Amino acid sequence: MKQLLLDVNVVVDLCVARAGSANARLAIALAETGGVALWVYAGSVQTFEYVLASEVYTAALANGEGLTRSAARSRARHLLARITADYQWLAALAAEGPVFEDEDPEDAQLQRALERFAEGSAGLLTRDKRMLARYPDRALMPEAFIEQQRHFQSSLPHIDFVDLKTQQAAIRPALERNLHRVLHHGQYILGPEVRELEVRLAAYTGAKHCITVASGTEALLISLMALGIGPGDEVITTPFTFVATAEVIVLVGATPVFIDIDPATCNIDPSLIEARITARTKAIMPVSLYGQPADMDAINAIAARHGNIPVIEDAAQSFGATYQGKQSGNLSTIGCTSFFPSKPLGCYGDGGAIFTSDDVLAQACREIRVHGQSKRYVHTRIGVGGRMDTLQCAVVLAKLDRFDQEISQRQTVAHRYHELLATETHGITRKEEREERVRVLPCDSVATNLRLLPWPKAHRTSVFAQYTILVEDRDALQAGLYAAGIPTAVHYPVPINEQPAYAHLCCPDCTPVAQSIARQVMSLPMHPDLGEADQQRIVTTLMQSEALCHHPEP
Ligand SMILES: Cc1ncc(COP(=O)(O)O)c(C=O)c1O
């Protein structure tokens, strides 16, 4: 059981010691150490106050303490404010209102509220025997929960690869308020939240314009369309990326020209670009992979030398990162990002954004995202249905206030991985030496078959959309970690120029670094709320893995 909704009687148990309340307290303590989310129902506020105030009044009377009813109420409120501060408020929804036909409307409300949780994941903690008898599948006594937890805690919990739940708990009030506002004003397409988000994101990046769109893929596609790129044109890009980067080039009828990557960053190697520029090159599309901006100065300089070729930064993974103090997304002609849920700044569906300081391009992007419309029903260019909906913008707005803090938490988590792994692979224990090694890794002479990607260079930061290491025997390692409750992922197993649909566009063997790196990369769990103990467990499990201890023949 991952979620517990606390019945009024249990909340009262937490506020005052009374007969039988010790088990409720123990159950809550076990839930907290076991990572179970605790909820209190917003629809029960008055009942909390009423029941607790009576309890306080009666206890005072029994102790001979002269307490008025109003003083008991105010003591109850004070206690409730303190106790419930540690839990999440579960909103009372409209569907939980019409319960008057039920023999106990309040119990019915709680049961309806529970139906919102995924099946089998949540229960109501109660000491009410009648509730238990009516809803035996969803209600449980503190004693039963204690038993369950003791059993559960003897096995190691699963670690999330990406944890959106903790983040959601932190932003829930703003999130619900934003979503409900949209439900009430009803402007689901291009509503006020869309403009608000665009203004805030433009200010965040320093770009003059932000145009929100339906996804990161759509952002890239619309950018190419706005630049007028089409059949016969070539776009220089990296083969080591998510397929969307190359997909959009082919979709507009142009040809992707794949350039090999720098093994230290996994981003396009700028020293190889110039040799591949032709008269047909109409754009360069670097990807800021894993959260670290590509070598944008070098790429922009090459583009400038060749007649100002537009540069589109695919910042789907790097939004929030900086390069020479400037924000990723605002480092070239156009920047594109994705709000896919697992991205550093994600929504709860699909979404994306385009950034540019070029007025003409911005206007083109705005028109293309609404079917090439310059005025209502006047279609001056070919476009797409590419808007980001208002509800998704409302989600991103709720996340934006916490974004910088989350970036810094991500960097802390990444640095901790780097330190722990450097210590394990090099046996470095002195803190200063470890710090130094962390800066200059990769470990070329390690005794294990695990290598780290170097920490981002001094003049750039990464948002660590992924924390990725290089390993041999990846399949065996992944299987071992998975069996220990630790998920991993591969970003990406096959360079795009080796994918069946793309191989004919470029020689599959002309990017040997990407080919070799693709066989080795493995991403570890990464999110802002990943704790030190979980990271230590991940690294220890990794280092103890048979697949890693087995040394390949020299
Ligand atoms: C590098 C890169 N480019 C483009 C995209 C496409 O973004 P979306 O999934 O929002 O279409 C992604 C998303 O995974 C990505 O990682």
The ligand as an SDF file (V2000), in Angstrom:
LIG
                    3D

 16 16  0  0  0  0  0  0  0  0999 V2000
   16.6490   15.2080  -27.7190 C   0  0  0  0  0  0  0  0  0  0  0  0
   15.1720   15.1620  -27.9130 C   0  0  0  0  0  0  0  0  0  0  0  0
   14.6210   15.7570  -28.9830 N   0  0  0  0  0  0  0  0  0  0  0  0
   13.2910   15.7660  -29.1930 C   0  0  0  0  0  0  0  0  0  0  0  0
   12.4320   15.1470  -28.3190 C   0  0  0  0  0  0  0  0  0  0  0  0
   10.9720   15.1100  -28.6360 C   0  0  0  0  0  0  0  0  0  0  0  0
   10.1920   15.7000  -27.6450 O   0  0  0  0  0  0  0  0  0  0  0  0
    8.6410   15.2590  -27.4730 P   0  0  0  0  0  0  0  0  0  0  0  0
    8.6360   13.8950  -26.9020 O   0  0  0  0  0  0  0  0  0  0  0  0
    8.0850   16.2900  -26.5580 O   0  0  0  0  0  0  0  0  0  0  0  0
    8.0240   15.3070  -28.8180 O   0  0  0  0  0  0  0  0  0  0  0  0
   12.9480   14.5070  -27.1910 C   0  0  0  0  0  0  0  0  0  0  0  0
   12.0540   13.8300  -26.2360 C   0  0  0  0  0  0  0  0  0  0  0  0
   12.2650   12.7680  -25.7650 O   0  0  0  0  0  0  0  0  0  0  0  0
   14.3520   14.5160  -26.9810 C   0  0  0  0  0  0  0  0  0  0  0  0
   14.8950   13.9180  -25.9200 O   0  0  0  0  0  0  0  0  0  0  0  0
  1  2  1  0
  2  3  1  0
  2 15  2  0
  3  4  2  0
  4  5  1  0
  5  6  1  0
  5 12  2  0
  6  7  1  0
  7  8  1  0
  8  9  2  0
  8 10  1  0
  8 11  1  0
 12 13  1  0
 12 15  1  0
 13 14  2  0
 15 16  1  0
M  END
$$$$
